[in-house]
Amino acid sequence: MIHWRKSIDGDVEDEIAAHLAMVRDELIAGGMSEADATREAQRRFGDIHRAKADMVALDQSRERREWWAELAQDVRYSLRLMRRSPVFTVVAVLTLALGVGASGAIFSIVRQMLIAPLEFHDASQLVRVWPSDPHRDVASGPISVPDLDDWRTGQQAFAGLAGFWYEAGQISVALTGDGPPESLDPAYVTPTFFQTLGVDAKLGRVPRVSEMQEGGERVVVLNDGLWRRRFGADPGIVGRAIQLNGKPHVVVGVMPPTMRFPGTTHAPDVWLSALYQSQDETPWKLRVVRWLGVVGRLRPGVRLDQARTALTVVQQRLATEYPDADHGWDGVTVRPLLSSIVGDVRPALLVMLGAVGFVLLIAVINVAGLLLARASGRTREFAIRSALGGERPRLARQVLTESLVLALFGAAAGLLVARITLHGFVVLAASELPRVPVERLDWSVVALALTIAIICGLLFSAIPAIRSTRLIGTRQVTVGAEGQRLRHAFVIAQVAIAVVLVCGAGLMVKSLGLLISTDPGFRPDHALAVRFSIPSYRYGDTTGPRYANAVFDRVRAVPGVVAVGSTKVLPLDGGEESWSFDVAGEPPPPKNERPVVPTFHISADYFRTMDIPVIAGREFTNRDTLGAPDVAVVNEAFVRKYIPGGIDAVPGRQLRIGGGGVTIVGVARDTRQFGLDAAPRPSLYIANAQNMRGTVTMVVRTRGDPAAITAAVREAIWAVDKDQAIGEVTTLDRVVERAVTRPRLLAILLNLFGGLGLLLGALGIYGVVAYTVRQRQAEIGIRIALGADARRVLTMVMARGVLLTGIGMTLGLAAALLAARGMRAVLFEVTPTDPLTYATVLALLAIVALIATYIPARTAARADPVAVLRAE
Amino acid sequence: MLRGTDLDLVQGTLDILVLKALVWGPRHGYAVARWIGERTDEELRVEDGALYTALHRIEKRGWVRGQWGRSENNRAAKYYALTAAGRKQLAARISLWRRYAAAVSRVLEAV
């Protein structure tokens, strides 16, 4: 094809030259002088240039047409061939489809999550920024409103810096009116938030900076889900006021479903101005109150390190100027927004990508093996066709077309498999993905599938093409040793890859098992968790706890309820408040280097309800109220770290928190508050009645099925206050379950891939042994006829399969040890070299390989020698 | 002498002459030109360029197939052979030409 023009050109030129020479020769023979003859020949020819151009054009269009005709012929032939051996075709296409489909789906997800730009204007300019306190080992802390203002005005590197406060499930606003009261997930954002992000509303508009100030008419932006669920996707919602925490807020816009920020796996229900944050809930304007996260937009051309340097200068000035609030906070951490959003799913996605890569590889090798076997069977066909005048390039092209057609079928079926896989994956994983997944296969996946198909086609055709042309070239008719070697190499590779895949799955299963069997430190069964918010606009510091107690009492009276308690943040649920303290009686730490610990506001009876043992002292009671001495409970980790003398030294100890002293009245057993895979941290429990927090998760310990009394609990709450908005109601079992969703998902997928690898590997071994048996049928028949023991025959035939499996497993083990290093980030308490897992996997594979070897070998050993020899 | 530069004359007629020239076996272009010249007693002179263009045109249509070979005096030359389709085409054109010529003659000879 490439030499087309050149060869046609030369051809035509040669033809004309030959003609002119013949004419001239004849004229000279007739007595003309050579010069006259040359001239006369040219004259008779007419316009040589035009004739040549016409001929070349005609030849080109002819060759083009012939090329397509031959292609059509080759394709027809390939299709006929595929129809003629349906089992081969189905196995090959299905194998390719599984490989292409699995990798296509996962590739699509990985691309959408890790690579595709965020759905914001010029998203590559967006970064997350945090102040850091290297002295207390805080790499990314929150910031206060005044500090953020100084950041914004103190440098030139950022086109915008905006703050937000969002803790999924931990803060809420009550939506009343328009139906039953509902507890919403809000994101509080500073006025320039939407402009900094560069995001537009899908309906209405984003609020203007002036609308987000204090004192004016309040505005709100809704998320797409809330707008559909609660307002029936009414486009007329824009401009209407809705009641949030008892105050009217005008809806200015509805966000598109892709806008989740600052949420990741879920979007906030509403975006509100951080400046509406009422004084009584948080002293939000103080420099010492750090509560905002920061998103920034770099000016064009500014690099990450330049931005960090610019902000560090500002932050270090603040640390000197405001030692009370900023001492020690003299660093800044900057990270691209995309990586901060997808960072924690990245390792799992990459592990999956690696796994499907291996699945694809094993599938391709499998099909190559199949084609190799078939090519050996087609030696006769090629020899005949070559004898009948088939040109070698033409035969090679035929083989290439066959392979490409097969590979394209595989790719097409693979796209279908990819679609289904993608759908399944999204259904399974939707709640765990940090960005909204698109269930459509984009062009890049189609391109990927096509590329794989073409590469496979080339690879596959190279094998039989090389073999067949070599055979034809040397007129060799016996099966070459190189085919045998290639086939063995394929089996070894298949076994090795299967080992890698199954080891990966095995490690993940073991890790998941350990994670699930981890004692969370509380009893998750028979308990209901009910989230609600005690609205500060209706209840104050004294009336709030009284109201909460009234609710608890009412719920306690529900039949089947054993105990009731509450906490601001459930274990495994994320979120915490950080309090600084020092231990009275110990030398005070340097100013502003007081330790900070996660602090939880709980009710009386919380530990009893959760079944968290209090190992010393007591838990809070209804007598620990405002006005009574301030009390605290600490966990074991706290005692280990901060109380010299340990648990015996606890009674009577006081902590200095804020201005006053707080007495430690009890020590609770450690819980897995921060995740099943996270070690317990020193923590502080504070009586909610003494330090009111509106956010409450009420835990209800039940005798029977907790879900069965959900309605009764709701009614009990509404019996106290019919306007109480109730948030999520779930069981503690569900909360624990949620904590292992991601590793479970990964384990399921790796097991699927591992199973696929095992199946394909077993098919590979089976194929080779069966083929060898077929090849050696005569020999085996003779051996049996000569009285060889069936067991000897069996051993002889199996020996090769066992040898290949052994080599494959050895190589696979080495590869698995290397590949498993990449899994470190997703494994819990399992080292990537866990010997037991590897031993189990190798044993499993050995058994599968033995079965795959035994079946064809047994057929051989049982063969009737007479029948076998007669068939030859 | 009729000159074959007039394309109206050549288009249909030249193809049929070329096909006819190949009935007895493959010939190269020069041989085709000579054959036509001899048969028409040089009455119908076709420019060689036009002849070659015609050869390539009918090769494109699949009526002849060209292949390089050796000429009588051992010169490399491209030989054209009639294909089955070419043979059929020739037969069809000959009958068409005869009817056409007869019709034209009848008109011209009418009183």
Contacts between the chains, C-beta under 8 A, distances in Angstrom:
chain1	res1	chain2	res2	distance
A	11	B	78	7.6
A	12	B	56	8.0
A	14	B	76	6.9
A	14	B	78	7.7
A	15	B	29	6.8
A	15	B	52	7.1
A	15	B	77	7.6
A	15	B	78	4.8
A	16	B	52	7.0
A	18	B	28	7.4
A	18	B	30	7.7
A	18	B	71	7.6
A	18	B	75	6.0
A	18	B	76	6.1
A	18	B	77	4.9
A	18	B	78	7.3
A	19	B	28	7.7
A	19	B	29	5.5
A	19	B	30	5.0
A	19	B	48	6.4
A	19	B	52	7.2
A	19	B	77	7.9
A	21	B	75	6.6
A	22	B	28	8.0
A	22	B	30	4.5
A	22	B	71	7.0
A	22	B	75	6.7
A	22	B	77	7.4
A	23	B	30	6.6
A	23	B	48	7.5
A	25	B	73	7.4
A	44	B	47	7.0
A	44	B	48	5.3
A	45	B	47	6.9
A	45	B	48	4.2
A	45	B	49	5.0
A	46	B	5	7.5
A	46	B	47	3.7
A	46	B	48	6.6
A	46	B	49	3.8
A	46	B	50	6.5
A	47	B	49	5.9
A	48	B	49	6.5
A	50	B	49	7.0
A	51	B	48	8.0
A	51	B	49	3.3
A	51	B	50	7.3
A	51	B	52	5.8
A	51	B	53	5.5
A	54	B	53	4.7
A	54	B	56	7.4
A	55	B	52	6.0
A	55	B	53	5.9
A	55	B	56	4.5
A	58	B	53	7.3
A	58	B	56	4.2
A	58	B	57	5.5
A	58	B	59	7.5
A	58	B	60	4.9
A	59	B	56	5.9
A	59	B	59	7.7
A	59	B	60	7.3
A	61	B	60	6.3
A	62	B	56	7.8
A	62	B	59	6.3
A	62	B	60	3.9
A	65	B	60	7.7
